[in-house]
């Protein structure tokens, strides 16, 4: 699928071969999919503890076949009124999954 403005480094290795030298570079490629998510109000998105952007988030690449942790934290302007949202999701290989519109819970 189209991965929006995000890049996914599949494999990178720097080598300096000598003249006549043959290098075999095996690599295992892990299947991936991507997610879309929107929140009300807007917030900062974390996937597996790593900050990846803000909502709305579209086409963010993730490893397929494993459970990922999603957290959306309210912006500083909304922090006094809303709590973070957290949940889990899984995508299949080359699946573009919409996680829908998430409502951040109000603070009690």
Rosetta constraint file for C-alpha pairs under 8 A:
AtomPair CA 1 CA 33 HARMONIC 7.91 0.50
AtomPair CA 1 CA 94 HARMONIC 6.38 0.50
AtomPair CA 1 CA 95 HARMONIC 7.72 0.50
AtomPair CA 1 CA 96 HARMONIC 7.06 0.50
AtomPair CA 2 CA 59 HARMONIC 7.23 0.50
AtomPair CA 3 CA 7 HARMONIC 7.25 0.50
AtomPair CA 3 CA 34 HARMONIC 7.33 0.50
AtomPair CA 3 CA 59 HARMONIC 5.02 0.50
AtomPair CA 3 CA 60 HARMONIC 6.62 0.50
AtomPair CA 3 CA 61 HARMONIC 6.76 0.50
AtomPair CA 4 CA 58 HARMONIC 6.97 0.50
AtomPair CA 4 CA 59 HARMONIC 5.46 0.50
AtomPair CA 4 CA 60 HARMONIC 7.50 0.50
AtomPair CA 6 CA 59 HARMONIC 7.54 0.50
AtomPair CA 6 CA 60 HARMONIC 6.46 0.50
AtomPair CA 6 CA 61 HARMONIC 7.36 0.50
AtomPair CA 7 CA 61 HARMONIC 7.98 0.50
AtomPair CA 8 CA 61 HARMONIC 6.87 0.50
AtomPair CA 10 CA 29 HARMONIC 6.76 0.50
AtomPair CA 11 CA 27 HARMONIC 7.19 0.50
AtomPair CA 11 CA 29 HARMONIC 7.90 0.50
AtomPair CA 17 CA 21 HARMONIC 5.92 0.50
AtomPair CA 17 CA 22 HARMONIC 7.50 0.50
AtomPair CA 17 CA 23 HARMONIC 7.34 0.50
AtomPair CA 30 CA 63 HARMONIC 6.87 0.50
AtomPair CA 30 CA 64 HARMONIC 7.65 0.50
AtomPair CA 31 CA 63 HARMONIC 6.14 0.50
AtomPair CA 31 CA 64 HARMONIC 5.45 0.50
AtomPair CA 31 CA 65 HARMONIC 7.94 0.50
AtomPair CA 31 CA 93 HARMONIC 5.27 0.50
AtomPair CA 31 CA 94 HARMONIC 7.24 0.50
AtomPair CA 32 CA 61 HARMONIC 6.61 0.50
AtomPair CA 32 CA 62 HARMONIC 5.52 0.50
AtomPair CA 32 CA 63 HARMONIC 4.29 0.50
AtomPair CA 32 CA 64 HARMONIC 4.37 0.50
AtomPair CA 32 CA 91 HARMONIC 7.77 0.50
AtomPair CA 32 CA 92 HARMONIC 7.18 0.50
AtomPair CA 32 CA 93 HARMONIC 5.12 0.50
AtomPair CA 32 CA 94 HARMONIC 5.76 0.50
AtomPair CA 32 CA 95 HARMONIC 7.71 0.50
AtomPair CA 33 CA 61 HARMONIC 5.70 0.50
AtomPair CA 33 CA 62 HARMONIC 5.55 0.50
AtomPair CA 33 CA 63 HARMONIC 6.31 0.50
AtomPair CA 33 CA 64 HARMONIC 5.55 0.50
AtomPair CA 33 CA 91 HARMONIC 5.88 0.50
AtomPair CA 33 CA 92 HARMONIC 6.10 0.50
AtomPair CA 33 CA 93 HARMONIC 5.29 0.50
AtomPair CA 33 CA 94 HARMONIC 4.39 0.50
AtomPair CA 33 CA 95 HARMONIC 4.69 0.50
AtomPair CA 33 CA 96 HARMONIC 5.77 0.50
AtomPair CA 33 CA 97 HARMONIC 7.68 0.50
AtomPair CA 34 CA 59 HARMONIC 5.18 0.50
AtomPair CA 34 CA 60 HARMONIC 5.01 0.50
AtomPair CA 34 CA 61 HARMONIC 4.19 0.50
AtomPair CA 34 CA 62 HARMONIC 5.54 0.50
AtomPair CA 34 CA 91 HARMONIC 7.25 0.50
AtomPair CA 34 CA 94 HARMONIC 7.29 0.50
AtomPair CA 34 CA 95 HARMONIC 6.32 0.50
AtomPair CA 34 CA 96 HARMONIC 4.79 0.50
AtomPair CA 34 CA 97 HARMONIC 6.17 0.50
AtomPair CA 35 CA 57 HARMONIC 7.82 0.50
AtomPair CA 35 CA 58 HARMONIC 6.35 0.50
AtomPair CA 35 CA 59 HARMONIC 5.28 0.50
AtomPair CA 35 CA 60 HARMONIC 5.25 0.50
AtomPair CA 35 CA 61 HARMONIC 6.67 0.50
AtomPair CA 35 CA 62 HARMONIC 7.50 0.50
AtomPair CA 35 CA 91 HARMONIC 7.96 0.50
AtomPair CA 35 CA 96 HARMONIC 5.70 0.50
AtomPair CA 35 CA 97 HARMONIC 4.79 0.50
AtomPair CA 35 CA 98 HARMONIC 5.62 0.50
AtomPair CA 35 CA 99 HARMONIC 6.76 0.50
AtomPair CA 36 CA 56 HARMONIC 7.55 0.50
AtomPair CA 36 CA 57 HARMONIC 5.40 0.50
AtomPair CA 36 CA 58 HARMONIC 4.26 0.50
AtomPair CA 36 CA 59 HARMONIC 5.64 0.50
AtomPair CA 36 CA 60 HARMONIC 6.77 0.50
AtomPair CA 36 CA 96 HARMONIC 7.65 0.50
AtomPair CA 36 CA 97 HARMONIC 6.29 0.50
AtomPair CA 36 CA 98 HARMONIC 4.64 0.50
AtomPair CA 36 CA 99 HARMONIC 5.91 0.50
AtomPair CA 36 CA 100 HARMONIC 7.27 0.50
AtomPair CA 37 CA 55 HARMONIC 6.61 0.50
AtomPair CA 37 CA 56 HARMONIC 5.93 0.50
AtomPair CA 37 CA 57 HARMONIC 5.32 0.50
AtomPair CA 37 CA 58 HARMONIC 6.60 0.50
AtomPair CA 37 CA 98 HARMONIC 6.08 0.50
AtomPair CA 37 CA 99 HARMONIC 5.06 0.50
AtomPair CA 37 CA 100 HARMONIC 5.47 0.50
AtomPair CA 37 CA 101 HARMONIC 6.31 0.50
AtomPair CA 37 CA 102 HARMONIC 7.42 0.50
AtomPair CA 38 CA 42 HARMONIC 7.43 0.50
AtomPair CA 38 CA 55 HARMONIC 5.25 0.50
AtomPair CA 38 CA 56 HARMONIC 4.48 0.50
AtomPair CA 38 CA 57 HARMONIC 6.43 0.50
AtomPair CA 38 CA 99 HARMONIC 7.74 0.50
AtomPair CA 38 CA 100 HARMONIC 6.19 0.50
AtomPair CA 38 CA 101 HARMONIC 4.70 0.50
AtomPair CA 38 CA 102 HARMONIC 6.14 0.50
AtomPair CA 39 CA 43 HARMONIC 6.73 0.50
AtomPair CA 39 CA 55 HARMONIC 6.03 0.50
AtomPair CA 39 CA 56 HARMONIC 6.78 0.50
AtomPair CA 39 CA 72 HARMONIC 7.86 0.50
AtomPair CA 39 CA 101 HARMONIC 5.25 0.50
AtomPair CA 39 CA 102 HARMONIC 4.52 0.50
AtomPair CA 39 CA 103 HARMONIC 5.68 0.50
AtomPair CA 39 CA 104 HARMONIC 6.94 0.50
AtomPair CA 40 CA 101 HARMONIC 7.10 0.50
AtomPair CA 40 CA 102 HARMONIC 6.22 0.50
AtomPair CA 40 CA 103 HARMONIC 4.90 0.50
AtomPair CA 40 CA 104 HARMONIC 6.17 0.50
AtomPair CA 41 CA 74 HARMONIC 7.11 0.50
AtomPair CA 41 CA 78 HARMONIC 7.66 0.50
AtomPair CA 41 CA 103 HARMONIC 7.00 0.50
AtomPair CA 41 CA 104 HARMONIC 6.68 0.50
AtomPair CA 42 CA 54 HARMONIC 7.15 0.50
AtomPair CA 42 CA 55 HARMONIC 5.42 0.50
AtomPair CA 42 CA 56 HARMONIC 7.18 0.50
AtomPair CA 42 CA 74 HARMONIC 6.66 0.50
AtomPair CA 42 CA 75 HARMONIC 6.99 0.50
AtomPair CA 43 CA 54 HARMONIC 5.59 0.50
AtomPair CA 43 CA 55 HARMONIC 5.63 0.50
AtomPair CA 43 CA 72 HARMONIC 5.74 0.50
AtomPair CA 43 CA 73 HARMONIC 5.23 0.50
AtomPair CA 43 CA 74 HARMONIC 4.45 0.50
AtomPair CA 43 CA 75 HARMONIC 5.21 0.50
AtomPair CA 44 CA 51 HARMONIC 7.30 0.50
AtomPair CA 44 CA 52 HARMONIC 7.88 0.50
AtomPair CA 44 CA 53 HARMONIC 5.94 0.50
AtomPair CA 44 CA 54 HARMONIC 4.35 0.50
AtomPair CA 44 CA 55 HARMONIC 6.48 0.50
AtomPair CA 44 CA 72 HARMONIC 5.40 0.50
AtomPair CA 44 CA 73 HARMONIC 5.15 0.50
AtomPair CA 44 CA 74 HARMONIC 6.45 0.50
AtomPair CA 44 CA 75 HARMONIC 6.70 0.50
AtomPair CA 45 CA 51 HARMONIC 5.89 0.50
AtomPair CA 45 CA 52 HARMONIC 5.78 0.50
AtomPair CA 45 CA 53 HARMONIC 5.33 0.50
AtomPair CA 45 CA 54 HARMONIC 5.29 0.50
AtomPair CA 45 CA 55 HARMONIC 6.70 0.50
AtomPair CA 45 CA 57 HARMONIC 7.95 0.50
AtomPair CA 45 CA 70 HARMONIC 7.30 0.50
AtomPair CA 45 CA 71 HARMONIC 5.89 0.50
AtomPair CA 45 CA 72 HARMONIC 4.60 0.50
AtomPair CA 45 CA 73 HARMONIC 6.64 0.50
AtomPair CA 46 CA 50 HARMONIC 5.07 0.50
AtomPair CA 46 CA 51 HARMONIC 4.26 0.50
AtomPair CA 46 CA 52 HARMONIC 5.59 0.50
AtomPair CA 46 CA 53 HARMONIC 7.36 0.50
AtomPair CA 46 CA 70 HARMONIC 5.87 0.50
AtomPair CA 46 CA 71 HARMONIC 5.04 0.50
AtomPair CA 46 CA 72 HARMONIC 6.22 0.50
AtomPair CA 47 CA 51 HARMONIC 6.56 0.50
AtomPair CA 47 CA 52 HARMONIC 6.69 0.50
AtomPair CA 47 CA 68 HARMONIC 6.76 0.50
AtomPair CA 47 CA 69 HARMONIC 5.63 0.50
AtomPair CA 47 CA 70 HARMONIC 4.85 0.50
AtomPair CA 47 CA 71 HARMONIC 6.50 0.50
AtomPair CA 48 CA 68 HARMONIC 5.90 0.50
AtomPair CA 48 CA 69 HARMONIC 4.85 0.50
AtomPair CA 48 CA 70 HARMONIC 6.49 0.50
AtomPair CA 49 CA 69 HARMONIC 7.44 0.50
AtomPair CA 49 CA 70 HARMONIC 7.98 0.50
AtomPair CA 49 CA 71 HARMONIC 7.77 0.50
AtomPair CA 53 CA 57 HARMONIC 6.84 0.50
AtomPair CA 59 CA 96 HARMONIC 7.14 0.50
AtomPair CA 62 CA 91 HARMONIC 7.82 0.50
AtomPair CA 63 CA 91 HARMONIC 7.66 0.50
AtomPair CA 64 CA 90 HARMONIC 6.89 0.50
AtomPair CA 64 CA 91 HARMONIC 5.13 0.50
AtomPair CA 64 CA 92 HARMONIC 4.94 0.50
AtomPair CA 64 CA 93 HARMONIC 5.19 0.50
AtomPair CA 64 CA 94 HARMONIC 7.77 0.50
AtomPair CA 65 CA 90 HARMONIC 6.24 0.50
AtomPair CA 65 CA 91 HARMONIC 6.00 0.50
AtomPair CA 65 CA 92 HARMONIC 5.55 0.50
AtomPair CA 65 CA 93 HARMONIC 7.16 0.50
AtomPair CA 66 CA 90 HARMONIC 5.82 0.50
AtomPair CA 66 CA 91 HARMONIC 7.45 0.50
AtomPair CA 67 CA 88 HARMONIC 6.46 0.50
AtomPair CA 67 CA 89 HARMONIC 5.66 0.50
AtomPair CA 67 CA 90 HARMONIC 4.85 0.50
AtomPair CA 68 CA 88 HARMONIC 5.53 0.50
AtomPair CA 68 CA 89 HARMONIC 5.40 0.50
AtomPair CA 68 CA 90 HARMONIC 6.10 0.50
AtomPair CA 69 CA 86 HARMONIC 7.24 0.50
AtomPair CA 69 CA 87 HARMONIC 5.94 0.50
AtomPair CA 69 CA 88 HARMONIC 4.59 0.50
AtomPair CA 69 CA 89 HARMONIC 6.64 0.50
AtomPair CA 70 CA 86 HARMONIC 5.49 0.50
AtomPair CA 70 CA 87 HARMONIC 5.24 0.50
AtomPair CA 70 CA 88 HARMONIC 5.69 0.50
AtomPair CA 70 CA 89 HARMONIC 7.29 0.50
AtomPair CA 71 CA 84 HARMONIC 6.80 0.50
AtomPair CA 71 CA 85 HARMONIC 5.55 0.50
AtomPair CA 71 CA 86 HARMONIC 4.30 0.50
AtomPair CA 71 CA 87 HARMONIC 6.59 0.50
AtomPair CA 72 CA 84 HARMONIC 5.57 0.50
AtomPair CA 72 CA 85 HARMONIC 5.18 0.50
AtomPair CA 72 CA 86 HARMONIC 6.48 0.50
AtomPair CA 72 CA 104 HARMONIC 7.67 0.50
AtomPair CA 73 CA 83 HARMONIC 7.00 0.50
AtomPair CA 73 CA 84 HARMONIC 4.38 0.50
AtomPair CA 73 CA 85 HARMONIC 6.55 0.50
AtomPair CA 73 CA 104 HARMONIC 7.99 0.50
AtomPair CA 74 CA 78 HARMONIC 5.63 0.50
AtomPair CA 74 CA 79 HARMONIC 5.33 0.50
AtomPair CA 74 CA 82 HARMONIC 6.35 0.50
AtomPair CA 74 CA 83 HARMONIC 6.71 0.50
AtomPair CA 74 CA 84 HARMONIC 6.10 0.50
AtomPair CA 74 CA 104 HARMONIC 7.41 0.50
AtomPair CA 75 CA 79 HARMONIC 5.85 0.50
AtomPair CA 76 CA 80 HARMONIC 7.88 0.50
AtomPair CA 78 CA 82 HARMONIC 6.01 0.50
AtomPair CA 79 CA 83 HARMONIC 6.84 0.50
AtomPair CA 80 CA 107 HARMONIC 7.42 0.50
AtomPair CA 81 CA 106 HARMONIC 5.83 0.50
AtomPair CA 81 CA 107 HARMONIC 5.45 0.50
AtomPair CA 82 CA 104 HARMONIC 6.11 0.50
AtomPair CA 82 CA 105 HARMONIC 5.64 0.50
AtomPair CA 82 CA 106 HARMONIC 4.31 0.50
AtomPair CA 82 CA 107 HARMONIC 4.98 0.50
AtomPair CA 83 CA 104 HARMONIC 6.23 0.50
AtomPair CA 83 CA 105 HARMONIC 5.42 0.50
AtomPair CA 83 CA 106 HARMONIC 5.95 0.50
AtomPair CA 83 CA 107 HARMONIC 5.61 0.50
AtomPair CA 84 CA 104 HARMONIC 6.12 0.50
AtomPair CA 84 CA 105 HARMONIC 6.95 0.50
AtomPair CA 85 CA 102 HARMONIC 7.84 0.50
AtomPair CA 85 CA 103 HARMONIC 7.68 0.50
AtomPair CA 85 CA 104 HARMONIC 5.41 0.50
AtomPair CA 85 CA 105 HARMONIC 6.70 0.50
AtomPair CA 91 CA 95 HARMONIC 6.07 0.50
AtomPair CA 91 CA 96 HARMONIC 7.63 0.50
AtomPair CA 91 CA 97 HARMONIC 6.67 0.50
